[in-house]
Amino acid sequence: MSNIVNKSTNIQAVVLAAGLGSRLSEITKDIPKTMIEVNGRCIFERILDNLVENDIYDVVFIIGYRLNILKPLLERSCLKLGVNLEIIVNDRYATTNTMYSLWLARDVIKSDFIYLHGVLIFNSDMLEIFINSNYGNAILVDKKYPDDWDDAMKIISSNSLLNYMSKAITLNEMDGIAIGMYKFNKSGRDKLFKIMQVLVNKGATQNWISEAINILSKDIEINLEFSGLHNWADVDNLADLESANNILRR
């Protein structure tokens, strides 16, 4: 699909929406996670609205599970919004992880980009502050203890720079949790994709994207943007979905 517009910023958005959503299987047996309705609207529609409100019209969606249902809806929504949509299909969505899905988009990410989880509920102001920060390579982090602490991607920092991120980090060790919003400039992008290429060549297709970012952080500074101003939810289970609905009812 090509819907070229001239009003976009110089940043692309990459939205990961390929996975099975097994922890929400009661809902996702027929639809991908990003089509889950939160307070009456699909998550992907809310993501697109927030991107457009921030003049981001160049969007890549990486899809896989139930793509035959999601693809036409994405195309219709992007056409309506004037978004230039690029769809990347991960045919191996059932046996690969986030790093592999992002690696599949290596040839279409041509500029600075933000990377978003496809089930992330956030507001436009949160995104605006993040993309307009002075840091070219950054992770949006919340300092609050997560409700689902075992599954959260936790951060260890040093002078507001990433030291290490992993779900295995304990609450006592962590300095915050990754919300699911990442930003890379062209240099960071190039180095990140080189790292991912090495890992994929070694067969490491089940890695989280965090593993590649951890390696990248040894080469360049990855800044942590601490967000405490806005509510958000990364909808991976029923408790997250309830939280997301509560946020949008406020």
Summary of the structure (lengths in Angstrom):
residues: 250
radius of gyration: 16.8
end to end distance: 35.8
largest distance: 48.0
contacts: 841
relative contact order: 0.18
helix: 34%
strand: 25%
